[in-house]
């Protein structure tokens, strides 16, 4: 089998609010085509037009190559070798950031091809699923007022979610107001559902600890991304002193930063985004941290249904699976571009059981938002 094309797909809603930390307003997908008619699907959570350039650009030299040129003619089943090939071919413009994001999309697509070629789900290739359904938490940007918080929380309860996460937005400007917003969410959720808070990198260690003291009675499951992504020393102070789990990692790529977050930052929860960290090839390395420490692994997933499918496969293979993120942002890209949308049942989503990722794009829906 040989790769014949790497097709970048840019999706974008008609109206995009650039002030909002919402990754569901556009999307970058890839389809990797082969000479045997098997097509793999993947996603990068990144800047879509920049990602398309990384795929399509003509090469400058051996360490600055367009990824389509690198891959056409290669055997798609040699996934690990192709990951290394792409990594070295993008050395002069990559090693982190957008290049790794695009590699993540392609890697997911290659695993999709491998599963389809073998006639098994990706979770089988990753070592086998422990569970067939994953508990998902409703995830949304923190709104500006307590009334809006209560509306989102009430909708999560009505829909059957077992947990809610709110973050970014106004958080970090006024600790008293942060406490008011958290109180509103907990009051609407009741005591039996988990509540997570995403700090949006808006705090210092001292302010994060002060906020946790203020909201202690509201029983947070975790406090996420309170600090800047590279502030390992800060996390090493925060995590041991905090009364709740401390989580981070969505901004990181490759394995080494996640090991550092666990060993040096002393995190309780690491959150690799499969559409950024390097795809399944890196995620399965991150999964090994679960076996050598007490860390909880919960992937960041705030984009389209393609990333949701990939994340469900990954979580199902963990030794201690807990949650998967699921955006409840009002965007058709989240669950409106798949031929068979995900359906929540008792706060859980079924891991797709078809070959590969087990999903197909709805080409009609995709065409509505595709940017040529």
Secondary structure, 3 states (H helix, E strand, C coil): CCEEEEEEEEEECCCCCCCCCCCCCEEEEEEEEECCCCEEEEEECCCHHHHHHHHHCCCCECCECCHHHHHCCCCCCCHHHHHHHHHHHCCCCCCCHHHHHHHHHHHHHHHHHHHHHHCCEHHHHCCCCCCCEEEEEEEEECCCCHHHHHHHHHHHHHHCCCEEEEECCCCCCCHHHHHHHHHHHHHHHCCCCEEEEECCCCCCHHHHHHHHHHCHHHCEEEEECCCCCCCHHHHHHHHHHCCCEEEECCCCCCCHHHHHHHHCCCCCEECCCCCCCCHHHHHHHHHHHHHHCCCEECCCCCCCHHHHHHHHHHHHCCCCCCEEEEECCCCHHHHCCECCCCCCECCEEECCCCCECCCCECHHHHHHHEEC
